[in-house]
C-alpha cells in the first residue's frame, strides 16, 4: 500500500464502482484496491446503490505511478 497523504470523504452515487472511483481519483481504474482496502465493509459491493459513505485515500502520486505498467505511464 502506498503512503496515504489524506482521505477524501465521498458519498457514493448510484452506479459508482471501485474501479470508476479509482479512475477518477488516480487516473487508473486498476487501482481500486486502494479504495477497497480503506472501506472493507463495502468490499463485496460491485455497483453502489448510492448514499454509501466512503473514505478515498489520496496517495502519493509517485506511489501510484509505480503501480501502473510502464507502457501506461
TORKOL-4160 file (C-alpha; in steps of 0.2 Angstrom, whole numbers, padded with zeros to 4 digits, m for minus):
73
<pt num="1" X="0000" Y="0000" Z="0000"/>
<pt num="2" X="0007" Y="0017" Z="m0004"/>
<pt num="3" X="0009" Y="0031" Z="0008"/>
<pt num="4" X="m0008" Y="0039" Z="0012"/>
<pt num="5" X="m0007" Y="0058" Z="0012"/>
<pt num="6" X="m0025" Y="0061" Z="0017"/>
<pt num="7" X="m0043" Y="0055" Z="0015"/>
<pt num="8" X="m0057" Y="0062" Z="0005"/>
<pt num="9" X="m0075" Y="0058" Z="0012"/>
<pt num="10" X="m0086" Y="0053" Z="m0003"/>
<pt num="11" X="m0104" Y="0049" Z="m0004"/>
<pt num="12" X="m0106" Y="0036" Z="m0017"/>
<pt num="13" X="m0118" Y="0039" Z="m0032"/>
<pt num="14" X="m0129" Y="0026" Z="m0039"/>
<pt num="15" X="m0119" Y="0016" Z="m0052"/>
<pt num="16" X="m0102" Y="0020" Z="m0045"/>
<pt num="17" X="m0090" Y="0006" Z="m0044"/>
<pt num="18" X="m0072" Y="0005" Z="m0036"/>
<pt num="19" X="m0064" Y="0005" Z="m0052"/>
<pt num="20" X="m0073" Y="0020" Z="m0058"/>
<pt num="21" X="m0069" Y="0029" Z="m0042"/>
<pt num="22" X="m0050" Y="0024" Z="m0044"/>
<pt num="23" X="m0051" Y="0031" Z="m0062"/>
<pt num="24" X="m0057" Y="0047" Z="m0056"/>
<pt num="25" X="m0046" Y="0048" Z="m0041"/>
<pt num="26" X="m0029" Y="0041" Z="m0048"/>
<pt num="27" X="m0031" Y="0041" Z="m0067"/>
<pt num="28" X="m0031" Y="0022" Z="m0067"/>
<pt num="29" X="m0046" Y="0010" Z="m0064"/>
<pt num="30" X="m0034" Y="m0004" Z="m0059"/>
<pt num="31" X="m0030" Y="0005" Z="m0043"/>
<pt num="32" X="m0047" Y="0002" Z="m0035"/>
<pt num="33" X="m0039" Y="m0010" Z="m0022"/>
<pt num="34" X="m0033" Y="0006" Z="m0013"/>
<pt num="35" X="m0051" Y="0012" Z="m0010"/>
<pt num="36" X="m0057" Y="m0006" Z="m0006"/>
<pt num="37" X="m0044" Y="m0008" Z="0007"/>
<pt num="38" X="m0050" Y="0008" Z="0016"/>
<pt num="39" X="m0068" Y="0003" Z="0015"/>
<pt num="40" X="m0069" Y="m0016" Z="0020"/>
<pt num="41" X="m0087" Y="m0015" Z="0024"/>
<pt num="42" X="m0091" Y="m0012" Z="0006"/>
<pt num="43" X="m0078" Y="m0024" Z="m0001"/>
<pt num="44" X="m0091" Y="m0036" Z="m0008"/>
<pt num="45" X="m0101" Y="m0021" Z="m0017"/>
<pt num="46" X="m0099" Y="m0022" Z="m0036"/>
<pt num="47" X="m0110" Y="m0007" Z="m0040"/>
<pt num="48" X="m0115" Y="0006" Z="m0027"/>
<pt num="49" X="m0134" Y="0010" Z="m0024"/>
<pt num="50" X="m0129" Y="0027" Z="m0019"/>
<pt num="51" X="m0128" Y="0035" Z="m0002"/>
<pt num="52" X="m0114" Y="0025" Z="0005"/>
<pt num="53" X="m0101" Y="0035" Z="0014"/>
<pt num="54" X="m0083" Y="0030" Z="0008"/>
<pt num="55" X="m0066" Y="0036" Z="0013"/>
<pt num="56" X="m0055" Y="0038" Z="m0003"/>
<pt num="57" X="m0036" Y="0038" Z="0001"/>
<pt num="58" X="m0026" Y="0052" Z="m0008"/>
<pt num="59" X="m0010" Y="0043" Z="m0010"/>
<pt num="60" X="0007" Y="0050" Z="m0015"/>
<pt num="61" X="0007" Y="0051" Z="m0034"/>
<pt num="62" X="0024" Y="0043" Z="m0036"/>
<pt num="63" X="0017" Y="0028" Z="m0027"/>
<pt num="64" X="0003" Y="0027" Z="m0039"/>
<pt num="65" X="0014" Y="0029" Z="m0054"/>
<pt num="66" X="0024" Y="0014" Z="m0049"/>
<pt num="67" X="0009" Y="0003" Z="m0048"/>
<pt num="68" X="0005" Y="0007" Z="m0066"/>
<pt num="69" X="0013" Y="m0003" Z="m0080"/>
<pt num="70" X="0027" Y="0006" Z="m0088"/>
<pt num="71" X="0019" Y="0007" Z="m0105"/>
<pt num="72" X="0004" Y="0016" Z="m0097"/>
<pt num="73" X="0014" Y="0030" Z="m0088"/>
